Structures are given as C-alpha cells and as structure tokens.
C-alpha cells in the first residue's frame, strides 16, 4: 500500500484527493496537514511513501528544504496552480520528484503518483522547456555577496563596511550589475536577489567601525549562497504533456 500524505489548507481539495485515491488500488491517503510545523511532527513519527504538497503561500524554498531533510525517503510532489522557473529549479535541485498542476484531470494525477512511486520523475514539458528559455546569469563571489546584502536592505555605506571595500567600489559593482542583469536600479536588482536567495551557509563579519556607528547595524549578517540569477523570458504556462524521467539510480 502506497501511503500518501497531503499538505494543504483547502479541506475540499483534501476531500477530492481522498475520493480519487479511494478508487485506486494500492494507494491510501494516510493524512492531511495544513500547518508546516505540524507536518514536521508527523514526518518525525513516520514517513509516508509520497508527500504531496499543495504550494500554498506558506511553502517557501526554505520550508521545502526543511521538509526534504525531515523526509529522507518520502518522494515529494508539488501540487500547483503555477510555479516560477526559479522555484521549480530550486525544488528539483532539492530532490522534488514531481510538479503537478491542479487543473489536470484525476487520471493524470494518479498516473503522476504511480510513476513517482515507481522511481520516475514527473515534470510537464512546458516546465522543462522554461528552464531552457530562462536566462541564467552567473555571478562572481563578490557580486553574489553584494546582491545578497543589497537584498537585505543595506545601504552602500553598510555594504562597503561589510565587504571591507569603499563606497565608490560598491557603486562601480552596482553599475556593472545593473548592466549585467539588465535592470535599471538597485530596487529591481534586490528583487531578483530575493528570488534567488537560498539558505545561508555562514556569516560575513562586519568590519570594525567607530563607536558611534556600532548601533547602525548588527555585528554580522547572514551571507546567502547566491551564485546566479534566473531571468524568465516569459511567464510559465504549463499546458503541454508531461516529461517523465526515469530515475537513473
């Protein structure tokens, strides 16, 4: 019996999935959870075979990362109305096994869960095509640090202090980044940075400053792992047949 756990805050959606799975041999909806904290507790008590996650506003990249760590063996499938290329790429990198649209017929939902349970991946062709059309802009280590700090709301003077460089150098970096990314100001650059920020792997210590400046910002800020920016050429519309990839392992 394939145990399926649903994360969703929509009772009607849960009732519909339960009805669909009841007609399928070998599948069982073992539970429904609507809070991420409670979901972690459930996973600690025993992993399902498939974790179907309704992509609500509570589900961020950070939450997905935590859930993946908490469910080592469970196969995660995202259930979405739509999803950005950035989040889809990050989810796939985490090990999400499928991304399924809510508007697809129940027959395809079942087929998706069956394929994933058998060790395959399920991503619609329009989604995989969007990865190819997305423009990936590689950043140097220093550029990634600067965008990361800019996305945290720091001003040029504060960024210069954090990176141990002059304000003039910060302005030069920003000017180059505006051209490289194709944005007109620091606000747009910060937005792209926020879309691509992943979990931090440490801190960047603040440079020593005069006593009068020590209350202007914390002694250290998390330095995010930002190595690239993904710019979509067009909005994603998943309306074509799925791409199924067999697990090579």
KEMARSE-799941 format. One line per 10 residues: their letters; for each residue x, y, z of N, C-alpha, C. Coordinates in steps of 0.1 Angstrom, whole numbers, padded with zeros to 4 digits. Each point is the difference from the previous one (the first is absolute). Layout:
! residues N
a = X/Y/Z/X/Y/Z/X/Y/Z; ... $
This chain:
! residues 249
xxxxxxxxxx = 0008/-0012/0000/-0008/0012/0000/0009/0012/0000; -0002/0009/-0010/0007/0013/-0001/-0006/0010/0009; 0007/0004/0011/-0006/0010/0009/0003/0014/-0005; -0011/0008/-0001/0001/0013/-0006/-0004/0010/0011; 0008/0010/0003/-0003/0011/0009/-0001/0013/-0007; -0011/0007/0002/-0003/0012/-0006/0002/0012/0009; 0007/0010/-0005/0001/0013/0007/-0008/0010/-0008; -0011/0005/0006/-0008/0010/-0006/-0009/0007/0011; -0004/0012/-0003/-0009/0007/0009/-0014/0002/-0006; -0002/-0009/-0011/-0014/0000/-0006/-0007/-0013/0003 $
xxxxxxxxxx = -0009/0000/0009/-0008/-0013/0003/-0006/-0006/-0012; -0005/0008/-0009/-0007/-0006/-0012/0010/-0007/-0009; 0012/0005/-0001/0011/-0006/-0008/0003/-0013/0006; 0001/-0001/0014/0004/-0012/0006/-0011/-0011/-0001; -0013/0005/0000/-0011/-0010/-0001/0000/-0005/-0014; 0003/0008/-0010/0001/-0005/-0014/0011/-0010/-0002; 0011/0003/0005/0012/-0009/-0001/-0003/-0014/0006; -0007/0001/0012/-0003/-0012/0007/-0010/-0009/-0008; -0009/0007/-0007/-0010/-0007/-0008/0007/-0006/-0012; 0009/0007/-0006/0007/-0005/-0012/0009/-0012/0004 $
xxxxxxxxxx = 0007/0001/0011/0009/-0011/0003/-0008/-0013/0005; -0012/0003/0005/-0008/-0012/0005/-0003/-0009/-0012; 0000/0005/-0012/-0004/-0008/-0012/0013/-0006/-0006; 0011/0002/0006/0013/-0006/-0006/0005/-0011/0009; 0003/-0011/-0005/0005/-0011/0007/0015/0003/0004; 0003/-0002/0012/0014/0002/0005/0004/0013/0005; -0010/0010/0000/0003/0013/0005/-0010/0003/0012; 0006/0008/0010/-0008/0003/0011/0004/0014/0005; -0010/0009/0003/0003/0013/0005/0001/-0002/0016; 0012/0000/0005/0001/-0003/0014/-0002/0012/0009 $
xxxxxxxxxx = 0000/0012/-0005/-0002/0012/0008/0000/0013/-0008; -0005/0011/0006/0000/0013/-0006/0005/0010/0011; 0009/0008/-0004/0005/0010/0009/0000/0014/-0006; -0003/0010/0008/-0002/0014/-0005/0010/0009/0006; 0009/-0004/0009/0010/0008/0006/0014/-0006/-0001; 0010/0008/-0004/0013/-0005/-0003/0007/-0006/0013; -0003/0007/0011/0006/-0005/0013/-0006/-0014/0003; -0013/-0002/-0001/-0006/-0013/0002/0005/-0010/-0010; 0002/0004/-0012/0005/-0010/-0010/0013/-0005/0004; 0009/0008/0005/0013/-0005/0005/-0001/-0011/0011 $
xxxxxxxxxx = -0010/0003/0009/-0002/-0010/0011/-0005/-0013/-0006; -0009/0001/-0010/-0005/-0013/-0006/0011/-0007/-0007; 0009/0007/-0007/0011/-0007/-0007/0009/-0006/0010; 0002/0006/0012/0009/-0006/0010/-0006/-0013/0005; -0013/-0001/0000/-0007/-0012/0005/0000/-0012/-0010; 0004/0003/-0012/0000/-0011/-0011/-0003/0007/-0013; 0009/-0004/-0010/-0001/0006/-0013/-0010/-0007/-0009; -0008/0008/-0008/-0009/-0006/-0010/0009/-0004/-0012; -0006/-0007/-0009/0007/-0003/-0013/0000/0012/-0009; -0011/0007/0000/-0001/0012/-0008/-0005/0012/0008 $
xxxxxxxxxx = 0007/0011/-0001/-0004/0012/0007/-0005/0010/-0011; -0013/0002/-0001/-0006/0009/-0010/-0002/0014/0007; 0007/0010/-0005/0000/0013/0006/-0008/0010/-0009; -0011/0005/0005/-0007/0011/-0006/0008/0012/0002; 0004/0007/-0011/0009/0011/0001/-0007/0012/0004; -0003/0001/0013/-0006/0012/0006/0010/0011/0003; -0005/0011/0004/0009/0011/0003/0010/-0003/0011; -0003/-0010/0009/0009/-0003/0011/0012/-0008/-0005; -0001/-0006/-0012/0011/-0009/-0005/0010/0008/-0007; 0011/0002/0006/0011/0008/-0006/0012/-0010/-0003 $
xxxxxxxxxx = 0010/0005/-0007/0012/-0009/-0002/0006/-0005/0013; 0000/0009/0010/0006/-0004/0013/-0009/-0012/0006; -0013/0002/-0001/-0009/-0011/0006/0002/-0013/-0008; 0001/0001/-0013/0002/-0012/-0008/0013/-0007/0004; 0010/0008/0002/0013/-0005/0004/-0001/-0008/0013; -0007/0006/0010/-0001/-0006/0013/-0008/-0013/-0001; -0011/0000/-0008/-0008/-0012/-0002/0007/-0011/-0007; 0009/0004/-0009/0008/-0010/-0007/0010/-0007/0010; 0005/0008/0008/0010/-0006/0010/-0008/-0008/0010; -0012/0003/0003/-0008/-0007/0010/-0006/-0013/-0006 $
xxxxxxxxxx = -0001/-0001/-0013/-0006/-0011/-0007/0010/-0006/-0010; 0010/-0007/0005/0011/-0005/-0008/-0005/-0009/-0011; -0009/-0009/0004/-0005/-0011/-0009/-0013/0004/-0008; -0007/0009/0005/-0013/0003/-0006/0002/0007/-0014; -0008/-0003/-0009/0001/0007/-0013/-0009/0012/0000; 0006/0011/-0003/-0008/0013/0001/-0005/0004/-0014; -0013/0003/0000/-0006/0005/-0012/-0007/0013/0003; 0002/0011/-0008/-0006/0013/0002/-0013/0000/-0008; -0011/0005/0006/-0013/0001/-0007/-0003/0015/-0001; 0000/0005/-0012/0000/0015/-0002/-0010/0004/-0010 $
xxxxxxxxxx = -0004/0013/0001/-0007/0007/-0011/0010/0005/-0010; 0011/0006/0005/0011/0005/-0008/0012/0000/0009; 0012/0001/-0006/0012/0000/0007/0011/0008/-0008; 0008/0008/0006/0010/0007/-0007/0012/-0009/-0004; 0007/0003/-0010/0011/-0008/-0004/0011/-0001/0011; 0002/0012/0007/0010/0000/0011/-0003/-0011/0010; -0013/0000/0005/-0004/-0009/0011/0000/-0014/-0005; -0004/-0002/-0012/0000/-0014/-0006/0014/-0005/-0001; 0009/0008/-0004/0014/-0005/-0001/0006/-0003/0014; -0003/0009/0009/0004/-0002/0014/-0006/-0013/0006 $
xxxxxxxxxx = -0013/-0002/-0003/-0007/-0012/0005/0006/-0013/-0006; 0003/0000/-0013/0006/-0011/-0006/0014/-0003/0005; 0008/0011/0003/0013/-0002/0006/-0001/-0006/0014; -0010/0003/0007/-0002/-0006/0013/-0004/-0015/0000; -0005/-0004/-0012/-0004/-0014/-0001/-0015/-0003/-0001; -0007/0011/-0003/-0015/-0002/-0002/-0002/-0008/-0013; -0008/-0010/0001/-0001/-0010/-0010/-0011/0003/-0011; -0009/0010/0003/-0010/0003/-0010/-0006/0013/0003; -0005/0007/-0011/-0008/0012/0002/-0012/-0001/-0009; -0012/0000/0007/-0013/-0003/-0007/-0009/0011/0001 $
xxxxxxxxxx = -0007/0004/-0011/-0010/0010/0001/-0013/-0004/0005; -0007/0008/0008/-0012/-0003/0006/-0012/-0002/-0011; 0002/0007/-0011/-0010/0000/-0010/0000/-0012/-0009; 0009/-0009/0002/0001/-0012/-0008/-0011/-0010/0004; -0005/-0009/-0008/-0010/-0010/0003/0006/-0010/0011; -0009/-0006/0007/0004/-0009/0011/0008/-0012/-0006; -0003/-0004/-0013/0008/-0011/-0005/0015/0003/-0001; 0003/0013/-0003/0014/0004/-0001/0006/0001/0014; -0008/0004/0009/0005/0001/0014/0004/-0014/0005; -0009/-0009/-0002/0003/-0014/0004/0013/-0005/-0007 $
xxxxxxxxxx = 0000/0002/-0013/0012/-0005/-0008/0013/0007/0005; -0001/0013/0004/0012/0006/0005/0004/-0007/0013; -0009/-0002/0009/0004/-0006/0013/0005/-0014/-0002; -0006/-0008/-0010/0005/-0013/-0002/0014/0000/-0006; 0002/0009/-0009/0014/0001/-0006/0010/0004/0010; -0003/0010/0008/0009/0004/0010/0003/-0011/0010; -0010/-0007/0004/0001/-0011/0009/0009/-0011/-0005; 0000/-0002/-0014/0008/-0010/-0006/0015/0005/-0003; 0003/0012/0005/0013/0005/-0001/0003/0009/-0011; -0010/0005/-0007/0002/0010/-0011/-0003/0014/0005 $
xxxxxxxxxx = 0003/0009/-0009/-0003/0014/0002/-0011/0005/-0009; -0008/0010/0004/-0011/0005/-0007/0000/0015/-0001; 0004/0005/-0012/0000/0015/-0002/-0005/0002/-0014; -0010/0009/0000/-0006/0003/-0013/0010/0006/-0010; -0002/-0002/-0013/0009/0004/-0010/0002/0015/0000; -0011/0007/0002/0000/0015/0000/0009/0005/0011; 0001/-0007/0011/0008/0004/0011/0015/-0003/-0003; 0003/-0011/-0005/0014/-0003/-0004/0005/0009/-0011; -0009/0003/-0009/0003/0010/-0011/0003/0014/0006; -0007/0003/0010/0003/0014/0006/0014/0001/0006 $
xxxxxxxxxx = 0005/-0012/0005/0014/0000/0005/0010/0004/-0011; -0003/-0005/-0012/0009/0003/-0011/-0001/0015/-0005; -0013/0005/0002/-0002/0014/-0005/0004/0011/0011; 0002/-0005/0012/0004/0010/0011/0014/0004/-0002; 0003/0012/0001/0013/0005/-0001/0007/-0001/0013; 0011/-0007/0001/0008/-0002/0012/0012/0009/0000; 0001/0008/0010/0011/0010/0001/0009/-0004/0012; 0012/-0005/-0004/0009/-0004/0011/0006/0012/0007; 0002/-0001/0013/0006/0011/0007/0013/-0004/0006; 0009/0009/0001/0012/-0002/0007/-0003/-0001/0015 $
xxxxxxxxxx = 0010/-0005/0008/-0003/-0001/0015/-0003/0014/0005; 0008/0010/-0003/-0002/0014/0005/-0014/0005/-0005; -0003/-0002/-0012/-0013/0005/-0005/-0012/-0007/0007; 0002/-0013/0003/-0011/-0007/0008/-0001/0006/0014; 0011/0003/0006/0000/0005/0013/-0007/0014/0000; 0003/0008/-0010/-0005/0013/0000/-0016/0000/-0003; -0004/-0009/-0009/-0015/-0001/-0002/-0007/-0005/0012; 0007/-0010/0007/-0006/-0005/0012/-0002/0010/0011; 0010/0009/0002/-0001/0010/0010/-0010/0011/-0005; 0000/0003/-0013/-0010/0010/-0005/-0014/-0005/0002 $
xxxxxxxxxx = -0002/-0013/-0001/-0014/-0005/0001/-0004/0000/0015; 0009/0001/0009/-0003/0001/0014/-0003/0014/0005; 0001/0010/-0010/-0004/0014/0003/0012/0009/0004; 0012/-0005/-0002/0011/0008/0004/0003/0012/-0010; 0005/0011/0006/0004/0011/-0009/0014/-0002/-0004; 0005/0008/-0010/0013/-0001/-0005/0011/0001/0010; -0002/0009/0010/0010/0002/0011/0001/-0013/0008; -0011/-0006/0003/-0001/-0012/0008/0006/-0012/-0008; -0003/-0001/-0013/0005/-0011/-0008/0016/0002/-0001; 0004/0012/-0001/0015/0002/-0001/0007/-0004/0013 $
xxxxxxxxxx = -0007/0003/0011/0006/-0004/0013/0000/-0015/0002; -0011/-0007/-0005/0000/-0014/0001/0010/-0007/-0008; 0002/0005/-0012/0009/-0006/-0010/0015/0005/0001; 0002/0010/0009/0013/0006/0001/0005/0006/-0013; -0009/0007/-0006/0004/0008/-0012/-0006/0014/0001; 0004/0009/-0009/-0005/0013/0000/-0014/0002/-0006; -0007/0011/0004/-0013/0002/-0006/0001/0002/-0015; 0011/0006/-0004/0002/0002/-0015/0001/-0014/-0007; 0006/-0009/0006/0001/-0014/-0006/-0014/-0006/0000; -0008/0002/0010/-0013/-0006/0000/-0008/0006/-0011 $
xxxxxxxxxx = 0001/0013/-0003/-0007/0007/-0011/0004/-0006/-0013; 0013/-0003/-0002/0005/-0006/-0012/-0006/-0013/-0002; 0000/-0009/0011/-0005/-0013/-0001/-0015/0001/-0004; -0008/0009/0006/-0014/0001/-0003/-0002/0004/-0014; 0008/0010/-0005/-0002/0004/-0014/0002/-0011/-0010; 0010/-0009/0003/0003/-0011/-0008/-0011/-0010/0000; -0005/-0002/0013/-0011/-0010/0001/-0013/0004/-0006; -0003/0013/0000/-0012/0005/-0007/0001/-0004/-0015; 0011/0002/-0006/0002/-0003/-0014/0000/-0016/-0002; 0006/-0007/0009/0001/-0014/-0002/-0013/-0007/0002 $
xxxxxxxxxx = -0008/0004/0009/-0013/-0006/0003/-0011/0006/-0009; 0002/0013/-0004/-0010/0006/-0009/-0011/0007/0008; 0004/0006/0012/-0010/0007/0008/0004/0015/0000; -0009/0008/0005/0002/0015/-0001/0004/0006/0013; -0002/-0008/0012/0004/0006/0013/0002/-0011/0010; 0004/0004/0012/0003/-0009/0011/-0012/-0007/0005; -0012/0006/-0002/-0012/-0007/0005/-0003/-0012/-0009; 0001/0001/-0013/-0002/-0012/-0008/0010/-0010/0002; 0013/0004/0002/0010/-0010/0003/-0002/-0007/0013; -0005/0007/0010/-0003/-0006/0013/-0011/-0010/-0002 $
xxxxxxxxxx = -0010/0003/-0008/-0011/-0010/-0003/0004/-0013/-0006; 0009/0002/-0010/0006/-0012/-0006/0008/-0008/0010; 0007/0007/0009/0008/-0007/0010/-0009/-0007/0010; -0011/0006/0004/-0009/-0007/0009/-0006/-0013/-0006; -0003/0000/-0013/-0005/-0012/-0007/0010/-0011/0000; 0013/0003/0001/0010/-0010/-0001/0007/-0003/0013; -0003/0006/0010/0007/-0002/0013/-0003/-0014/0005; 0010/-0007/0004/-0001/-0014/0006/0004/0001/0014; 0000/-0011/0007/0004/0000/0015/0014/0004/0001; 0003/0009/0010/0013/0004/0002/0009/-0011/0006 $
xxxxxxxxxx = 0013/0002/-0003/0010/-0010/0005/0010/0006/0009; -0003/0011/0006/0009/0006/0009/-0003/0015/0002; 0010/0007/0005/-0002/0015/0002/0012/0007/-0006; -0002/0012/-0003/0011/0008/-0005/0002/0011/0011; 0011/0000/0007/0002/0008/0011/0001/0015/-0004; -0006/0009/0008/0001/0014/-0003/0013/0005/0003; 0005/0009/-0008/0013/0006/0002/-0001/0009/0013; 0012/0002/0007/0000/0009/0011/-0004/0014/-0004; -0008/0007/0008/-0004/0013/-0002/0001/0009/0012; -0002/0012/-0002/0001/0009/0012/-0012/-0003/0009 $
xxxxxxxxxx = 0002/0003/0013/-0010/-0003/0010/-0014/0006/-0004; 0000/0012/-0006/-0013/0006/-0003/-0008/-0007/-0010; 0007/-0009/-0008/-0007/-0007/-0011/-0004/-0014/0004; 0003/-0004/0012/-0002/-0014/0004/-0014/-0004/0002; -0009/0010/0002/-0014/-0003/0001/-0008/0000/-0013; 0007/0004/-0011/-0007/0001/-0013/-0004/-0013/-0006; 0007/-0011/0004/-0003/-0013/-0006/0006/-0011/0008; -0004/-0012/-0001/0005/-0011/0008/0014/-0003/-0003; 0007/-0006/0010/0014/-0004/-0002/0002/-0009/-0012; -0009/-0008/-0003/0001/-0009/-0011/-0014/-0003/-0006 $
xxxxxxxxxx = 0000/-0002/-0013/-0012/-0003/-0007/0002/-0013/-0008; -0011/-0008/-0001/0001/-0013/-0008/0004/0003/-0014; 0010/-0007/-0005/0005/0001/-0014/-0007/-0011/-0008; -0009/0003/-0009/-0007/-0010/-0007/0008/-0005/-0011; -0003/-0013/-0004/0007/-0006/-0011/-0007/0003/-0013; 0005/0011/-0006/-0006/0005/-0012/0010/0000/-0011; -0001/-0009/-0010/0010/-0002/-0010/-0005/0003/-0014; -0013/0002/-0001/-0006/0003/-0014/-0014/0006/0002; -0004/0007/-0011/-0013/0005/-0001/-0007/-0006/-0012; -0013/-0004/0002/-0007/-0005/-0011/-0011/0010/-0004 $
xxxxxxxxxx = 0001/0004/-0013/-0010/0010/-0005/-0009/-0007/-0010; -0013/-0001/0002/-0009/-0007/-0009/-0003/0009/-0012; 0000/-0006/-0012/-0003/0008/-0012/-0015/0002/-0001; -0008/-0009/0005/-0015/0001/0000/-0005/-0007/0012; -0013/0003/0003/-0006/-0007/0011/-0003/-0014/-0003; 0001/-0009/0010/-0002/-0014/-0002/-0014/-0004/-0001; -0004/-0008/-0010/-0013/-0005/-0001/0001/-0015/-0004; -0003/-0009/0010/0002/-0014/-0002/-0013/-0006/-0006; 0000/-0002/-0013/-0011/-0005/-0007/0002/-0011/-0010; 0013/-0005/0000/0003/-0011/-0009/0003/-0013/0008 $
xxxxxxxxx = 0001/-0011/-0007/0002/-0013/0007/0012/0000/0008; 0001/-0008/0011/0011/0000/0009/0012/-0007/-0006; 0011/0003/0006/0013/-0007/-0003/0002/-0010/0012; 0002/-0012/-0003/0002/-0010/0010/0015/-0005/-0001; 0007/0001/0010/0014/-0004/0000/0002/-0011/0010; 0006/-0011/-0005/0002/-0011/0009/0012/0002/0009; -0001/-0004/0012/0011/0002/0010/0012/-0008/-0005; 0011/0006/-0001/0012/-0007/-0004/0006/-0009/0011; -0003/0003/0012/0006/-0007/0011/-0006/-0014/0002 $
